[in-house]
Amino acid sequence: MTGWILKCSQCGREWVLPVSFRLNEIGRLYHFCPYCRENTFHTTVGREP
């Protein structure tokens, strides 16, 4: 499984979402941020090394 690095548009923190989908093809993603504790928009920064 691949991990994708996401960046929250609200708090600006980056975190890893462990999924095998190609998130780089989606663009923005509306997902729950574990730091803000809210559903916010995220951008895909890249793959986890």
Secondary structure in CASP SS format (residue, H / E / C, confidence):
PFRMAT SS
TARGET T0000
AUTHOR 0000-0000-0000
METHOD secondary structure of the structure
MODEL  1
M C 1.00
T C 1.00
G E 1.00
W E 1.00
I E 1.00
L E 1.00
K E 1.00
C E 1.00
S C 1.00
Q C 1.00
C C 1.00
G C 1.00
R C 1.00
E E 1.00
W E 1.00
V E 1.00
L E 1.00
P E 1.00
V C 1.00
S C 1.00
F C 1.00
R C 1.00
L H 1.00
N H 1.00
E H 1.00
I C 1.00
G C 1.00
R E 1.00
L E 1.00
Y E 1.00
H E 1.00
F E 1.00
C E 1.00
P C 1.00
Y C 1.00
C C 1.00
R C 1.00
E E 1.00
N E 1.00
T E 1.00
F E 1.00
H E 1.00
T E 1.00
T E 1.00
V E 1.00
G E 1.00
R E 1.00
E C 1.00
P C 1.00
END
